[in-house]
Amino acid sequence: MTAETGGELPEPASEATHPIPATVSTAESDPIVVIGEQFIAPKPVELKIQHTVFTVAENYFDITDDIGNSIFKVRDRLFSFPNRRVLFDANGSPLVSLRQKILSVRRRWKVFRGESQKSSDFLFSVRRSSSILVRMKTRTATSLDVFLASNTSETLPDFSIKENWRSSTCTFFHGDIIIAEMHRNHNVRSLVINADNYGITAYPNVDYAFIVALVIILDEINRHGDA
């Protein structure tokens, strides 16, 4: 598998919602490749994501590097059926489609290569790691499980995402290894234009397009709740 890196490293939280492993993905690690080998880097990759709601029917995400160069874009129609987001590269070529599974109890999303819906192009799925009733009792931050297409039993997730509401940060794991981190930025501009801004750090040898896709899904799940 493969890796790259993204935005600024989040400030350490005073109280973590989960134990922090001692290891992170390094240049010596086996690459984590899910979407494409071209999105692997030997050093951390820092990316910035800006989400903007221009109309009631359209959401835009623009992803840049730390000096403002366009890296990816996400375009969608909220009222399409099923809800669908498409991740494009800087040249406008579709990389993956993110599709919400309708009537899914745990808000499952399925990701396919390009704009395909074929089972042969299915790459991975993402779902909440606990039921709605459990979350209502524990009031925990969002926790997601990620299953590769090859993991048909889904006994254990291939990757996991743990969010810390208190510090507005999120950590991405492959087993007990941290492969990326994300933090949410709040400013006056984001409030005025109804936008969220995220900073991502993808660690070495991690497919940073994969991390971006996970952040988009996390944002959608948090934005629209459990409906």
Legacy VTK file of the C-alpha trace (Angstrom):
# vtk DataFile Version 3.0
C-alpha trace
ASCII
DATASET POLYDATA
POINTS 227 float
0.000 0.000 0.000
1.162 3.677 -0.305
1.341 7.130 1.375
1.646 10.919 1.207
1.088 13.773 3.575
-1.229 16.678 4.121
-1.998 19.830 6.127
-0.549 21.161 9.296
-0.137 18.869 12.245
-2.918 19.409 14.767
-2.157 20.868 18.159
-1.995 18.123 20.791
-5.246 17.778 22.676
-5.225 18.175 26.435
-7.438 15.117 26.755
-7.363 12.435 24.061
-10.497 10.422 23.342
-8.448 7.342 22.488
-4.967 6.015 23.298
-2.363 7.407 20.910
-0.121 4.717 19.423
3.618 5.238 19.589
4.155 4.619 15.875
3.344 6.551 12.712
3.810 5.633 9.082
7.400 6.328 7.984
9.442 6.314 4.798
10.539 2.776 5.724
6.951 1.561 6.011
5.271 -0.510 3.324
3.345 1.910 1.120
-0.433 2.084 1.639
-1.972 2.374 -1.836
-5.748 2.385 -2.244
-6.553 4.877 -5.007
-3.217 5.171 -6.821
0.555 4.831 -6.500
0.975 8.359 -7.888
-0.391 9.625 -4.583
2.465 8.174 -2.529
5.281 10.332 -1.187
8.420 9.579 0.847
7.775 12.585 3.091
4.665 13.872 4.890
2.197 15.608 2.581
0.302 18.634 3.834
-3.019 19.505 2.241
-5.786 21.999 2.866
-9.460 21.316 2.165
-12.043 24.062 1.837
-15.692 23.059 1.784
-18.228 25.580 0.513
-21.999 25.351 0.102
-22.730 27.584 -2.885
-26.395 26.584 -3.274
-28.849 24.243 -1.609
-28.105 21.725 -4.362
-24.320 21.868 -4.687
-21.337 21.347 -2.408
-17.777 22.073 -3.492
-14.509 20.960 -1.951
-11.214 22.436 -3.143
-8.015 20.701 -2.021
-4.671 22.485 -2.285
-1.130 21.946 -1.088
0.358 24.149 1.625
1.289 26.899 -0.872
-2.080 27.002 -2.605
-1.578 24.788 -5.660
-4.735 22.909 -6.677
-4.379 19.155 -6.046
-7.951 17.792 -6.050
-11.547 18.976 -6.380
-14.802 17.384 -5.245
-18.084 18.171 -6.999
-21.539 16.835 -6.264
-25.284 17.213 -6.476
-26.834 16.802 -3.045
-30.205 15.771 -4.425
-28.890 13.171 -6.828
-30.043 9.608 -6.184
-28.079 8.127 -4.654
-26.076 10.983 -3.106
-22.784 11.053 -4.951
-19.491 12.957 -4.703
-16.742 12.707 -7.314
-13.083 13.323 -6.479
-11.175 14.819 -9.430
-7.449 15.357 -9.840
-5.994 18.791 -10.680
-6.526 18.129 -14.409
-10.221 17.411 -13.970
-10.001 13.631 -14.389
-12.336 11.651 -12.091
-10.436 9.494 -9.599
-13.182 7.996 -7.445
-16.913 8.287 -6.824
-18.207 8.377 -3.258
-21.729 6.993 -3.000
-23.943 6.932 0.059
-25.828 3.698 0.606
-29.472 4.621 1.049
-31.245 3.454 4.238
-27.988 2.350 5.844
-28.202 2.250 9.658
-24.531 3.165 10.086
-24.319 5.732 7.276
-22.288 3.534 4.928
-20.524 5.029 1.923
-19.068 2.987 -0.936
-16.195 4.197 -3.097
-15.626 3.187 -6.725
-12.851 3.911 -9.189
-13.602 6.800 -11.577
-17.333 7.354 -12.026
-18.102 3.648 -12.202
-20.726 1.738 -10.231
-19.427 -1.687 -11.264
-18.529 -4.205 -8.595
-15.193 -4.724 -10.350
-14.335 -1.050 -9.667
-15.357 -1.119 -5.996
-12.417 -0.010 -3.808
-13.599 0.370 -0.210
-16.497 1.252 2.067
-16.811 3.409 5.170
-19.331 3.135 7.983
-19.820 4.262 11.560
-18.154 1.880 13.978
-21.081 1.677 16.410
-24.854 1.701 16.239
-26.942 4.850 16.720
-28.246 3.612 20.108
-24.735 3.016 21.434
-23.624 6.497 20.322
-26.657 8.118 21.967
-25.740 6.443 25.266
-22.011 7.177 25.149
-22.112 10.516 23.287
-18.750 9.718 21.797
-17.171 11.536 18.857
-17.493 10.057 15.397
-15.636 6.789 14.897
-15.533 5.199 11.437
-14.429 1.816 10.133
-12.964 1.410 6.647
-13.133 -1.893 4.762
-11.208 -2.605 1.568
-13.076 -4.389 -1.224
-11.072 -7.558 -0.531
-12.274 -7.624 3.092
-15.611 -9.303 2.372
-16.130 -10.682 5.892
-15.666 -7.247 7.538
-14.747 -8.995 10.775
-12.122 -6.333 11.433
-11.687 -2.994 9.643
-8.613 -2.378 7.496
-8.480 1.245 8.675
-10.213 3.312 11.338
-10.898 6.980 11.974
-11.176 8.507 15.442
-12.472 12.049 15.908
-11.876 14.305 18.919
-14.677 16.858 19.189
-12.992 18.817 21.960
-9.881 19.624 19.920
-11.517 19.482 16.451
-8.973 16.897 15.334
-9.160 13.503 13.713
-6.673 10.617 13.535
-6.506 7.935 10.830
-5.196 4.477 11.739
-3.994 1.374 9.928
-4.117 -1.093 12.804
-2.243 0.702 15.590
-0.207 2.880 13.209
-1.168 6.511 12.604
-1.222 7.171 8.864
-2.723 10.684 8.807
-4.147 13.461 10.957
-6.672 16.187 10.293
-7.739 19.333 12.093
-10.598 21.736 11.449
-9.903 25.456 11.034
-12.485 28.042 12.064
-12.325 31.666 10.937
-14.624 34.601 10.125
-14.594 33.822 6.391
-15.688 30.235 6.967
-18.661 31.415 9.026
-19.711 34.058 6.486
-19.697 31.782 3.416
-20.873 28.626 5.206
-17.580 26.793 4.721
-15.413 24.390 6.660
-11.652 24.370 6.265
-9.471 21.389 7.109
-5.747 20.835 7.351
-4.461 17.323 6.608
-1.114 15.683 7.250
-0.689 12.393 5.385
2.366 10.556 6.647
5.046 9.021 4.369
4.010 6.153 2.098
0.283 6.784 2.584
-2.041 7.325 -0.381
-3.068 10.918 0.250
-5.945 10.782 -2.271
-7.368 7.980 -0.102
-7.083 10.191 2.997
-8.842 13.067 1.205
-11.714 10.745 0.240
-12.054 9.663 3.880
-12.171 13.281 5.074
-14.941 14.073 2.572
-17.001 11.119 3.818
-16.386 12.071 7.462
-17.564 15.612 6.692
-20.720 14.348 4.998
-21.582 11.992 7.857
-21.079 14.723 10.457
-22.913 17.331 8.396
-26.045 15.301 7.798
-26.181 13.309 11.020
-27.828 9.895 11.163
-30.689 10.550 8.786
LINES 1 228
227 0 1 2 3 4 5 6 7 8 9 10 11 12 13 14 15 16 17 18 19 20 21 22 23 24 25 26 27 28 29 30 31 32 33 34 35 36 37 38 39 40 41 42 43 44 45 46 47 48 49 50 51 52 53 54 55 56 57 58 59 60 61 62 63 64 65 66 67 68 69 70 71 72 73 74 75 76 77 78 79 80 81 82 83 84 85 86 87 88 89 90 91 92 93 94 95 96 97 98 99 100 101 102 103 104 105 106 107 108 109 110 111 112 113 114 115 116 117 118 119 120 121 122 123 124 125 126 127 128 129 130 131 132 133 134 135 136 137 138 139 140 141 142 143 144 145 146 147 148 149 150 151 152 153 154 155 156 157 158 159 160 161 162 163 164 165 166 167 168 169 170 171 172 173 174 175 176 177 178 179 180 181 182 183 184 185 186 187 188 189 190 191 192 193 194 195 196 197 198 199 200 201 202 203 204 205 206 207 208 209 210 211 212 213 214 215 216 217 218 219 220 221 222 223 224 225 226
